[in-house]
Amino acid sequence: TGVQTCALPIWDPVKTPMSWAGWALLIWGLSHLPLVAFTGEDWLGPISWRKPVLFGLSTGLTLLSMGWLASRLPTGRCDRFFGWLTAGTLLIEVGLITLQKWFGRASHFNQETAWDRGVDQAMFWLICLAFSGIVYFTIRSAGRLQTTADYRLAIRGGMAFLVLSCLVGFAISRSEEHTSEL
């Protein structure tokens, strides 16, 4: 007892999309890492390989963690919907960030052209949809979890911090909108 495993079933309509999307984004982020060395471009700045790398890795780890969390929850009526929604929207959002780098455009808070405004708005709404999935699974994690007491505390704390970080991100986004208008 007390031993936790990370194994997921081969296919589960709730957990697997988040896990597969998580692995895809980890691979996506790592695959762009060599471009930093090969191109000699700066790691910092609004147009750099840092964004595809870091967003791929961080979002991939988030989705893997959420897939693991979902495997510890009793099946809920809306789990499948929110599992697919979260996985799909985050995949597309990281894809848009990467696409903007490949086009040589800043991916965040970029309002220069109609295309840039469209991408920025699409990313905002995708993040809003993903946030709804994060909130859903955070609420679900407050209920019964099939794990030990220390894992329950860690899961609930981690999900609360994830929600808080999303709210901070929304505040930064709103702040940036007002700053760019000046």
C-alpha positions as a LaTeX table, in Angstrom:
\begin{tabular}{lrrr}
\hline
Residue & $x$ (\AA) & $y$ (\AA) & $z$ (\AA) \\
\hline
Thr1 & 0.00 & 0.00 & 0.00 \\
Gly2 & 1.04 & 3.60 & $-0.45$ \\
Val3 & 2.82 & 2.87 & $-3.74$ \\
Gln4 & 1.54 & 5.11 & $-6.52$ \\
Thr5 & 1.90 & 4.31 & $-10.20$ \\
Cys6 & 1.59 & 6.61 & $-13.17$ \\
Ala7 & 0.35 & 3.93 & $-15.56$ \\
Leu8 & $-2.71$ & 4.83 & $-17.61$ \\
Pro9 & $-4.89$ & 2.43 & $-19.54$ \\
Ile10 & $-4.07$ & 2.11 & $-23.24$ \\
Trp11 & $-7.18$ & 4.10 & $-24.10$ \\
Asp12 & $-9.48$ & 6.00 & $-21.81$ \\
Pro13 & $-11.72$ & 8.69 & $-23.36$ \\
Val14 & $-11.01$ & 11.15 & $-20.52$ \\
Lys15 & $-7.41$ & 10.63 & $-19.43$ \\
Thr16 & $-5.78$ & 9.55 & $-22.67$ \\
Pro17 & $-6.38$ & 12.75 & $-24.73$ \\
Met18 & $-4.73$ & 14.87 & $-22.04$ \\
Ser19 & $-1.86$ & 12.41 & $-21.69$ \\
Trp20 & $-1.27$ & 11.99 & $-25.43$ \\
Ala21 & $-1.49$ & 15.75 & $-25.97$ \\
Gly22 & 0.94 & 16.19 & $-23.07$ \\
Trp23 & 3.48 & 13.81 & $-24.62$ \\
Ala24 & 3.02 & 15.44 & $-28.03$ \\
Leu25 & 3.72 & 18.88 & $-26.58$ \\
Leu26 & 6.78 & 17.66 & $-24.67$ \\
Ile27 & 8.17 & 16.23 & $-27.90$ \\
Trp28 & 7.15 & 19.43 & $-29.71$ \\
Gly29 & 8.99 & 21.61 & $-27.20$ \\
Leu30 & 12.11 & 19.44 & $-27.19$ \\
Ser31 & 12.17 & 19.24 & $-30.99$ \\
His32 & 12.50 & 23.03 & $-31.19$ \\
Leu33 & 15.35 & 23.17 & $-28.68$ \\
Pro34 & 18.09 & 22.37 & $-31.25$ \\
Leu35 & 16.94 & 25.33 & $-33.35$ \\
Val36 & 18.24 & 27.64 & $-30.64$ \\
Ala37 & 21.74 & 26.25 & $-31.14$ \\
Phe38 & 21.56 & 25.87 & $-34.93$ \\
Thr39 & 20.17 & 29.32 & $-35.69$ \\
Gly40 & 22.25 & 31.19 & $-33.12$ \\
Glu41 & 19.22 & 33.35 & $-32.35$ \\
Asp42 & 18.81 & 35.00 & $-28.99$ \\
Trp43 & 16.87 & 32.99 & $-26.38$ \\
Leu44 & 15.11 & 36.10 & $-25.11$ \\
Gly45 & 12.76 & 38.51 & $-26.83$ \\
Pro46 & 9.26 & 38.41 & $-28.25$ \\
Ile47 & 10.34 & 36.42 & $-31.32$ \\
Ser48 & 12.54 & 33.56 & $-30.16$ \\
Trp49 & 12.59 & 29.77 & $-30.03$ \\
Arg50 & 12.15 & 30.08 & $-26.27$ \\
Lys51 & 8.38 & 30.31 & $-26.62$ \\
Pro52 & 7.79 & 27.11 & $-28.64$ \\
Val53 & 10.24 & 25.28 & $-26.36$ \\
Leu54 & 8.95 & 26.52 & $-23.01$ \\
Phe55 & 5.25 & 26.52 & $-23.89$ \\
Gly56 & 5.57 & 23.02 & $-25.35$ \\
Leu57 & 7.34 & 21.72 & $-22.26$ \\
Ser58 & 5.25 & 23.50 & $-19.62$ \\
Thr59 & 1.91 & 22.84 & $-21.29$ \\
Gly60 & 2.90 & 19.24 & $-21.97$ \\
Leu61 & 3.75 & 18.69 & $-18.31$ \\
Thr62 & 0.49 & 20.35 & $-17.28$ \\
Leu63 & $-1.55$ & 18.06 & $-19.52$ \\
Leu64 & 0.34 & 14.96 & $-18.37$ \\
Ser65 & $-0.34$ & 15.97 & $-14.77$ \\
Met66 & $-4.01$ & 16.55 & $-15.49$ \\
Gly67 & $-4.26$ & 13.16 & $-17.22$ \\
Trp68 & $-2.73$ & 11.55 & $-14.15$ \\
Leu69 & $-5.15$ & 13.48 & $-11.93$ \\
Ala70 & $-8.10$ & 12.34 & $-14.04$ \\
Ser71 & $-6.99$ & 8.74 & $-13.53$ \\
Arg72 & $-7.43$ & 9.26 & $-9.78$ \\
Leu73 & $-11.00$ & 10.57 & $-10.06$ \\
Pro74 & $-14.16$ & 8.50 & $-10.17$ \\
Thr75 & $-15.73$ & 8.93 & $-13.60$ \\
Gly76 & $-17.84$ & 12.07 & $-13.87$ \\
Arg77 & $-20.54$ & 12.91 & $-16.38$ \\
Cys78 & $-18.62$ & 15.80 & $-18.02$ \\
Asp79 & $-15.09$ & 14.39 & $-17.71$ \\
Arg80 & $-14.82$ & 13.30 & $-21.34$ \\
Phe81 & $-15.93$ & 16.68 & $-22.66$ \\
Phe82 & $-13.55$ & 18.69 & $-20.46$ \\
Gly83 & $-10.68$ & 16.25 & $-21.02$ \\
Trp84 & $-10.92$ & 16.62 & $-24.79$ \\
Leu85 & $-11.59$ & 20.36 & $-24.57$ \\
Thr86 & $-8.53$ & 21.01 & $-22.43$ \\
Ala87 & $-6.24$ & 18.82 & $-24.53$ \\
Gly88 & $-7.45$ & 20.21 & $-27.85$ \\
Thr89 & $-7.41$ & 23.88 & $-26.97$ \\
Leu90 & $-3.94$ & 23.73 & $-25.43$ \\
Leu91 & $-2.54$ & 21.85 & $-28.43$ \\
Ile92 & $-3.91$ & 24.49 & $-30.79$ \\
Glu93 & $-2.71$ & 27.36 & $-28.57$ \\
Val94 & 0.88 & 26.07 & $-28.48$ \\
Gly95 & 0.63 & 25.43 & $-32.22$ \\
Leu96 & $-0.29$ & 29.09 & $-32.79$ \\
Ile97 & 2.61 & 30.26 & $-30.61$ \\
Thr98 & 4.95 & 28.12 & $-32.68$ \\
Leu99 & 3.39 & 29.21 & $-35.98$ \\
Gln100 & 3.97 & 32.84 & $-35.07$ \\
Lys101 & 7.67 & 32.12 & $-34.42$ \\
Trp102 & 8.01 & 30.35 & $-37.75$ \\
Phe103 & 6.40 & 33.42 & $-39.41$ \\
Gly104 & 8.83 & 35.69 & $-37.54$ \\
Arg105 & 6.04 & 37.34 & $-35.56$ \\
Ala106 & 5.58 & 37.93 & $-31.83$ \\
Ser107 & 2.96 & 35.54 & $-30.48$ \\
His108 & 1.63 & 37.42 & $-27.46$ \\
Phe109 & 0.04 & 40.88 & $-27.29$ \\
Asn110 & 0.84 & 41.42 & $-30.97$ \\
Gln111 & $-1.70$ & 43.71 & $-32.63$ \\
Glu112 & 0.38 & 44.88 & $-35.62$ \\
Thr113 & $-1.62$ & 43.25 & $-38.43$ \\
Ala114 & $-5.06$ & 41.74 & $-38.83$ \\
Trp115 & $-3.43$ & 38.29 & $-38.80$ \\
Asp116 & $-1.58$ & 39.04 & $-35.56$ \\
Arg117 & $-4.74$ & 40.38 & $-33.92$ \\
Gly118 & $-6.62$ & 37.27 & $-35.04$ \\
Val119 & $-3.97$ & 34.94 & $-33.64$ \\
Asp120 & $-3.83$ & 36.89 & $-30.37$ \\
Gln121 & $-7.62$ & 36.76 & $-30.00$ \\
Ala122 & $-7.73$ & 33.07 & $-30.92$ \\
Met123 & $-5.10$ & 32.30 & $-28.28$ \\
Phe124 & $-7.05$ & 34.29 & $-25.68$ \\
Trp125 & $-10.27$ & 32.37 & $-26.34$ \\
Leu126 & $-8.46$ & 29.03 & $-26.48$ \\
Ile127 & $-6.93$ & 29.78 & $-23.09$ \\
Cys128 & $-10.36$ & 30.71 & $-21.74$ \\
Leu129 & $-11.73$ & 27.36 & $-22.92$ \\
Ala130 & $-8.75$ & 25.48 & $-21.48$ \\
Phe131 & $-9.21$ & 27.39 & $-18.22$ \\
Ser132 & $-12.77$ & 26.10 & $-18.01$ \\
Gly133 & $-11.37$ & 22.55 & $-18.14$ \\
Ile134 & $-8.75$ & 23.38 & $-15.52$ \\
Val135 & $-11.43$ & 24.81 & $-13.22$ \\
Tyr136 & $-13.65$ & 21.79 & $-13.84$ \\
Phe137 & $-10.92$ & 19.30 & $-12.87$ \\
Thr138 & $-9.91$ & 21.50 & $-9.92$ \\
Ile139 & $-13.47$ & 21.32 & $-8.59$ \\
Arg140 & $-13.58$ & 17.59 & $-9.27$ \\
Ser141 & $-10.31$ & 17.12 & $-7.36$ \\
Ala142 & $-11.96$ & 18.62 & $-4.26$ \\
Gly143 & $-14.18$ & 15.52 & $-4.13$ \\
Arg144 & $-13.28$ & 11.88 & $-3.77$ \\
Leu145 & $-9.82$ & 10.94 & $-5.04$ \\
Gln146 & $-8.56$ & 7.39 & $-5.37$ \\
Thr147 & $-5.19$ & 7.96 & $-3.73$ \\
Thr148 & $-3.48$ & 8.50 & $-0.37$ \\
Ala149 & $-4.04$ & 11.52 & 1.89 \\
Asp150 & $-0.69$ & 13.12 & 1.05 \\
Tyr151 & $-1.38$ & 12.82 & $-2.69$ \\
Arg152 & $-4.87$ & 14.30 & $-2.19$ \\
Leu153 & $-3.33$ & 17.33 & $-0.49$ \\
Ala154 & $-0.68$ & 17.69 & $-3.21$ \\
Ile155 & $-3.24$ & 17.34 & $-6.02$ \\
Arg156 & $-5.64$ & 19.87 & $-4.53$ \\
Gly157 & $-2.85$ & 22.33 & $-3.75$ \\
Gly158 & $-1.35$ & 21.93 & $-7.21$ \\
Met159 & $-4.68$ & 22.47 & $-8.94$ \\
Ala160 & $-5.39$ & 25.53 & $-6.78$ \\
Phe161 & $-2.01$ & 26.99 & $-7.78$ \\
Leu162 & $-2.70$ & 26.19 & $-11.44$ \\
Val163 & $-6.00$ & 28.10 & $-11.27$ \\
Leu164 & $-4.24$ & 30.97 & $-9.48$ \\
Ser165 & $-1.51$ & 31.09 & $-12.13$ \\
Cys166 & $-4.15$ & 31.22 & $-14.86$ \\
Leu167 & $-5.86$ & 34.13 & $-13.10$ \\
Val168 & $-2.52$ & 35.94 & $-12.84$ \\
Gly169 & $-2.03$ & 35.32 & $-16.56$ \\
Phe170 & $-5.45$ & 36.85 & $-17.31$ \\
Ala171 & $-4.55$ & 39.88 & $-15.16$ \\
Ile172 & $-1.23$ & 40.29 & $-17.01$ \\
Ser173 & $-3.05$ & 40.00 & $-20.33$ \\
Arg174 & $-5.55$ & 42.66 & $-19.30$ \\
Ser175 & $-2.75$ & 44.89 & $-18.01$ \\
Glu176 & $-0.83$ & 44.47 & $-21.27$ \\
Glu177 & $-3.92$ & 45.46 & $-23.28$ \\
His178 & $-4.13$ & 48.75 & $-21.39$ \\
Thr179 & $-0.38$ & 49.35 & $-21.64$ \\
Ser180 & $-0.34$ & 48.78 & $-25.41$ \\
Glu181 & $-3.14$ & 51.34 & $-25.85$ \\
Leu182 & $-1.00$ & 54.16 & $-24.37$ \\
\hline
\end{tabular}
